[in-house]
């Protein structure tokens, strides 16, 4: 199994096997914490050899800067062999809506395949400096 894409984005969609990912990022800027981010997507595209086709478990975990779990999405799916190539590609798109973030720092998203950690993403929550009004 090889991961081709693992990304945070403003929007992502799987359209009959074609993965569209728009606005990838790794940092969110905020004026204050806690903050609520209205929406973002985690997109994964991976390739499995035809010899490994079959039922597999997929998991995406979200963790706070202090390691607390904020989300876990698990699924079991069938990866079918592709008669035209030696592998099959699979896309997973997970939307996150109104995510509350209580602390500044590095949030992590982890991808597991059949219970084995395969890759991780960092999402940094950074506070913007308070801007002072300047007299003209």
Secondary structure, 3 states (H helix, E strand, C coil): CEEEEEEEEEEEEEECCEEEEEEECCEEEECCCCEEEEEEEEEEEEEEEHHHCEEEEEEEEEECCCCCEEEEEEEEEEECCCCCCCEEEEEEEEEEEEEEECCCEEEEEEEEECCEEEEEEEEEEEECCCCCCCCC
